Amino acid sequence: MSRRLAIGAAAVAAALFVLGWVITRFQPVGGPASAYQYIRVQPGQTASDVAATLKDHGIIRSAWAFDVLSRYNGLATHLTAGVYRLSPHQSLKTIMGAMRSGDVVVTRVSIPEGFTVQDIVQRLAANHIGTMAQYRQLLKTALPGMPKPQAGVRYPMEGYLFPATYSFSYGTTARQALEIMWQTFQTRVIRGLYDKSHTRLSIGQWVTLASIVQAEDKLRGQARNVAAVFLNRRAIGMPFQSDATVRYALGGQVNGGLTLGDLKVPSPYNTYLHKGFPPGPICSPGLTMLKAALHPAHVSYLYFLSLRSGKMLFATTYQQHLAHIAYANSHPGA
């Protein structure tokens, strides 16, 4: 009897030991909660592959436990590729939940409408997506599919990087970030607007016009009228005479109003000296400005004047424009 009891006790002890070992395998490794690592799950990897990677990096106690649980809860067939920020302090349930939902590491970067390509790459670099040295090389040429750069263009990508808020995956390179913004432009702008329009403007002319309107319409309420002014001027062979293009020609480093000397800057972007469109866009226009350039107002305006408040005064004749200038000079607070 005592022998049977001893055998039974040994069996129970062994079972408890095995149970304890199994339970331990499913527990977090532990350690500081801030001890995060970045783990990449590649497309096509199996749960067993991921388990081995997590074990090698000390994120989990047991690759076997991860593999078993992933088969039980269905994660094995629902792994989302990407880079995850994980800690040995986290439970298997938490780690698997992140991989099932695709809670990958991303960097959110907002690119406002009206940003120049230099503004854009500086913001990307500030968010650790590429370096300025990398961007200086990349900005020398257009990305595949972009309109062919015209003679004198400063940056071939200018205007074709869509302004929006992006969630870039961890490890996105400088070139990949620019490609994502260009792909977004193709989807939302070229296929979404241009291909459905009946405009006679080329894509380059259209985006260039929209970029000028973007820079000129400060309150974003007169875009269609502003677009009409430039197209009306073009129709009669009158120079655009856009201050915004001169500011771009000067590198944007102009505080206050332009001087007569500024208006004489020898640049193909100076639309006081050169008729028609400048070589390319001067910033990244938003959808409102792009739509305005496709559908300008049916007006005969040839002039506009922006007041300090941002309000705009439009005129058909030069005499009316001179009257607006006189009004602005006598009402400096307008």
Long-range contacts (C-beta under 8 A, 24 or more apart in sequence): 22-65, 24-61, 25-61, 25-62, 25-64, 25-65, 26-61, 26-62, 26-65, 26-69, 26-92, 27-61, 27-91, 28-61, 28-88, 28-89, 28-90, 28-91, 28-92, 29-58, 29-59, 29-60, 29-61, 29-88, 29-89, 30-88, 30-89, 31-87, 31-88, 31-89, 32-87, 32-89, 33-87, 33-89, 34-87, 35-87, 35-88, 35-89, 36-85, 36-86, 36-87, 37-85, 37-86, 37-87, 38-83, 38-84, 38-85, 38-86, 38-105, 38-170, 39-83, 39-84, 39-86, 40-82, 40-83, 40-84, 40-171, 41-79, 41-80, 41-81, 41-82, 41-83, 41-84, 41-99, 42-81, 43-81, 44-81, 45-79, 45-81, 46-76, 46-79, 47-71, 47-75, 47-76, 47-79, 50-79, 50-99, 54-86, 54-95, 58-88, 59-86, 59-87, 59-88, 59-90, 59-95, 60-88, 60-92, 60-95, 65-92, 66-92, 66-95, 66-96, 69-96, 70-96, 74-100, 75-99, 75-100, 80-104, 82-169, 82-170, 83-169, 83-170, 83-171, 85-170, 104-169, 104-170, 105-169, 105-170, 106-167, 106-168, 106-169, 106-170, 107-167, 107-168, 107-170, 107-172, 108-165, 108-166, 108-167, 108-168, 109-165, 109-166, 109-168, 110-164, 110-165, 110-166, 111-161, 111-162, 111-163, 111-164, 111-165, 111-166, 111-181, 111-284, 112-163, 113-163, 113-214, 113-284, 113-285, 113-286, 113-289, 114-163, 114-214, 114-215, 114-283, 114-284, 114-285, 114-286, 115-163, 115-283, 115-284, 116-155, 116-158, 116-248, 116-252, 116-282, 116-283, 116-284, 117-155, 117-157, 117-158, 117-159, 117-161, 117-284, 118-155, 120-161, 120-181, 120-284, 121-174, 124-174, 124-177, 125-174, 129-168, 129-172, 129-173, 129-174, 129-177, 130-173, 130-174, 130-175, 130-177, 131-174, 134-173, 134-174, 134-175, 135-174, 138-174, 138-175, 138-178, 143-178, 143-179, 143-182, 145-182, 145-186, 146-182, 147-202, 147-203, 147-204, 147-207, 148-204, 149-279, 149-280, 150-204, 150-279, 150-280, 151-268, 151-279, 152-268, 152-269, 152-279, 153-279, 153-280, 154-248, 154-269, 154-279, 154-280, 155-280, 156-280, 157-182, 158-211, 158-280, 158-281, 158-282, 158-283, 158-284, 159-207, 159-208, 159-210, 159-211, 159-280, 159-281, 159-282, 159-283, 159-284, 159-285, 160-185, 160-207, 160-281, 160-284, 161-185, 161-284, 162-188, 162-189, 162-284, 163-284, 163-285, 163-286, 188-287, 189-287, 189-290, 193-287, 193-290, 193-291, 193-294, 194-294, 197-294, 199-294, 201-293, 204-277, 204-280, 204-281, 205-277, 206-290, 206-293, 206-294, 207-281, 207-285, 207-290, 207-293, 208-277, 208-278, 208-280, 208-281, 208-282, 209-277, 209-293, 210-281, 210-285, 210-289, 210-290, 210-292, 210-293, 211-281, 211-282, 211-283, 211-284, 211-285, 211-289, 212-240, 212-242, 212-244, 212-245, 212-278, 212-282, 213-285, 213-289, 213-292, 213-293, 214-283, 214-284, 214-285, 214-286, 214-289, 215-242, 215-244, 215-247, 215-248, 215-282, 215-283, 216-242, 216-243, 216-244, 216-304, 216-306, 217-289, 217-312, 218-306, 218-310, 219-310, 219-311, 219-312, 220-288, 222-304, 222-312, 222-314, 223-288, 223-289, 223-291, 223-292, 224-292, 224-295, 224-296, 224-297, 225-296, 225-297, 225-299, 225-301, 225-304, 225-312, 225-314, 226-292, 226-304, 226-312, 227-292, 227-293, 227-296, 227-297, 228-296, 228-297, 228-298, 228-299, 228-301, 229-301, 229-302, 229-303, 229-304, 229-314, 231-296, 232-299, 232-300, 232-301, 232-302, 233-302, 234-276, 234-277, 236-302, 237-275, 238-275, 238-302, 239-271, 239-272, 239-273, 239-274, 239-275, 240-271, 240-275, 240-276, 240-277, 240-278, 241-271, 241-272, 242-271, 244-282, 245-269, 245-270, 245-271, 245-278, 245-282, 246-270, 246-271, 246-272, 248-278, 248-282, 248-283, 307-334, 308-332, 308-333, 308-334, 309-334
